[in-house]
Amino acid sequence: MSEGTSDLTQRVEVKFTPKQEQKFLDRVVFNDISGACWDWSGATTKDGHPRIEGRHRAARISYTRYVGMLYEDQRVIHTCRNKRCCKPQHLKAVSVAEAARHSAEGRLAGEHHGRSKLTEAQVQAIRQLYKGRNKGPSQALIAQMVGITQTQVSKIVRNECWRHLDGKG
């Protein structure tokens, strides 16, 4: 690369075929209500993101069609936090690192997570109850009392999950 040439000139622009764009248009539910998302009605990836023809994400097609150029090393985030949204005003092109931060910020943790079986108070109680081997109730007994597995108790007391709590109880 010559002096003064930016890294941007070395990146490859993402392009989609007319067939992929038509599939996108056929599967988006366009909503005329101001601020409302354009929800995806087609297939999704295993983590719930809209997809077209295997690996192509519908949000990337929406972004390139309505907003502008997108490079291979860029990701598209949903500022509305709705993975199924394809509305261009709700999409933003960012670096991989920024996309990871955005994802982590939006992740629900602890009792606010939809699959959580415990409250924060219960986790703190588990950490206070378990003092180590032969120094109080066993992990198996605590698990039985709370209605979870011994493995989950072990992860809680070792601070492998529920890390957003201080781990001290």
C-alpha positions as CSV (number, residue, x, y, z in Angstrom):
1,M,0.0,0.0,0.0
2,S,1.4,3.4,-1.0
3,E,1.9,6.2,1.5
4,G,-1.3,8.2,2.0
5,T,-3.6,5.3,0.8
6,S,-6.2,4.5,3.4
7,D,-7.1,1.0,4.5
8,L,-10.6,1.7,3.1
9,T,-9.3,1.5,-0.5
10,Q,-8.2,-2.1,0.1
11,R,-11.5,-3.3,1.4
12,V,-14.0,-5.1,-0.8
13,E,-17.5,-3.7,-1.2
14,V,-20.4,-6.1,-0.4
15,K,-22.8,-6.5,-3.4
16,F,-26.0,-8.5,-3.7
17,T,-27.7,-9.9,-6.7
18,P,-31.0,-8.7,-8.0
19,K,-32.5,-12.1,-7.0
20,Q,-31.3,-11.6,-3.4
21,E,-32.7,-8.1,-3.3
22,Q,-36.1,-9.3,-4.6
23,K,-36.1,-12.1,-2.0
24,F,-35.4,-9.4,0.6
25,L,-38.4,-7.2,-0.7
26,D,-40.7,-10.3,-0.7
27,R,-40.0,-11.1,3.0
28,V,-40.0,-7.7,4.7
29,V,-43.2,-6.5,6.4
30,F,-43.0,-2.8,5.7
31,N,-44.7,-0.8,8.4
32,D,-45.9,2.8,7.7
33,I,-46.1,3.8,11.4
34,S,-43.4,6.3,12.2
35,G,-40.6,4.7,14.1
36,A,-41.9,1.2,13.8
37,C,-39.6,-1.6,12.7
38,W,-39.8,-3.4,9.3
39,D,-40.0,-7.0,10.5
40,W,-38.6,-9.9,8.7
41,S,-41.0,-12.8,7.8
42,G,-38.5,-15.1,6.2
43,A,-35.9,-17.6,7.5
44,T,-33.5,-16.7,10.3
45,T,-30.1,-17.8,11.5
46,K,-29.9,-19.9,14.6
47,D,-29.5,-16.8,16.7
48,G,-32.6,-15.1,15.2
49,H,-31.1,-12.8,12.6
50,P,-33.0,-12.6,9.2
51,R,-31.1,-14.4,6.5
52,I,-31.3,-14.9,2.8
53,E,-29.8,-17.8,0.9
54,G,-27.8,-19.3,3.8
55,R,-25.3,-16.9,5.2
56,H,-26.5,-13.5,3.9
57,R,-28.1,-11.4,6.5
58,A,-31.1,-9.4,5.4
59,A,-30.1,-6.3,7.4
60,R,-26.9,-6.1,5.2
61,I,-29.1,-6.1,2.1
62,S,-31.4,-3.4,3.5
63,Y,-28.4,-1.3,4.5
64,T,-26.7,-1.5,1.1
65,R,-30.0,-0.9,-0.7
66,Y,-31.2,2.1,1.2
67,V,-28.2,3.6,3.1
68,G,-25.1,3.0,1.1
69,M,-21.9,1.0,0.6
70,L,-20.9,-1.6,3.1
71,Y,-17.5,-3.3,3.4
72,E,-16.9,-7.0,4.2
73,D,-15.2,-6.1,7.5
74,Q,-18.2,-4.1,8.7
75,R,-21.1,-5.4,10.6
76,V,-24.7,-4.0,10.7
77,I,-26.2,-3.5,14.1
78,H,-29.9,-2.9,15.0
79,T,-30.1,0.4,17.0
80,C,-33.7,-0.6,17.8
81,R,-32.4,-3.9,19.4
82,N,-34.9,-5.9,17.3
83,K,-32.9,-8.6,15.5
84,R,-35.7,-9.1,12.9
85,C,-35.8,-5.4,12.0
86,C,-34.7,-4.4,8.5
87,K,-35.7,-0.8,8.5
88,P,-32.7,1.2,7.2
89,Q,-33.2,4.0,9.8
90,H,-32.7,1.4,12.5
91,L,-29.4,0.0,11.1
92,K,-25.9,1.2,11.5
93,A,-22.6,0.0,9.9
94,V,-19.9,-0.5,12.5
95,S,-16.6,-2.3,13.1
96,V,-16.5,-5.8,14.3
97,A,-15.3,-4.6,17.8
98,E,-18.1,-2.0,18.0
99,A,-20.7,-4.7,17.0
100,A,-19.4,-7.0,19.8
101,R,-19.7,-4.1,22.4
102,H,-23.3,-3.4,21.1
103,S,-24.2,-7.0,21.5
104,A,-22.8,-7.3,25.0
105,E,-24.5,-4.1,26.1
106,G,-27.9,-5.4,25.0
107,R,-27.6,-8.9,26.5
108,L,-30.0,-9.5,29.3
109,A,-28.3,-10.9,32.4
110,G,-29.4,-12.5,35.6
111,E,-33.0,-12.6,36.6
112,H,-33.9,-10.3,33.6
113,H,-32.9,-13.1,31.2
114,G,-36.0,-14.9,29.9
115,R,-34.7,-18.4,30.8
116,S,-33.5,-17.5,34.3
117,K,-34.7,-19.8,37.1
118,L,-33.2,-17.8,39.9
119,T,-33.3,-14.3,41.3
120,E,-30.2,-12.3,42.2
121,A,-31.2,-12.8,45.9
122,Q,-31.2,-16.6,45.5
123,V,-27.8,-16.5,43.8
124,Q,-26.3,-14.4,46.6
125,A,-27.9,-16.9,49.1
126,I,-26.3,-19.8,47.3
127,R,-22.9,-18.1,47.5
128,Q,-23.3,-17.5,51.2
129,L,-24.5,-21.0,51.9
130,Y,-21.7,-22.8,50.2
131,K,-18.5,-22.5,52.2
132,G,-16.6,-25.3,50.6
133,R,-16.3,-29.1,51.0
134,N,-17.2,-30.4,54.5
135,K,-17.9,-26.8,55.7
136,G,-21.7,-26.6,55.4
137,P,-24.4,-27.8,53.0
138,S,-23.1,-29.6,49.8
139,Q,-23.7,-28.3,46.4
140,A,-26.1,-31.2,45.7
141,L,-28.1,-30.3,48.8
142,I,-28.2,-26.6,47.9
143,A,-29.3,-27.5,44.3
144,Q,-32.1,-29.7,45.6
145,M,-33.3,-26.9,48.0
146,V,-33.4,-24.3,45.1
147,G,-34.5,-26.6,42.3
148,I,-31.5,-26.4,40.0
149,T,-28.7,-28.8,39.2
150,Q,-25.5,-29.3,41.2
151,T,-23.5,-28.3,38.1
152,Q,-25.3,-24.9,38.1
153,V,-24.6,-24.4,41.8
154,S,-20.9,-25.2,41.1
155,K,-20.9,-22.5,38.3
156,I,-22.5,-20.0,40.6
157,V,-20.1,-20.5,43.5
158,R,-17.1,-20.4,41.1
159,N,-18.5,-17.2,39.6
160,E,-18.7,-18.7,36.1
161,C,-22.2,-17.4,35.8
162,W,-24.1,-14.5,37.3
163,R,-20.7,-12.6,37.1
164,H,-22.5,-9.3,37.1
165,L,-23.0,-9.8,40.8
166,D,-19.9,-9.2,42.9
167,G,-19.5,-12.9,43.7
168,K,-19.2,-12.3,47.4
169,G,-22.9,-12.6,48.3
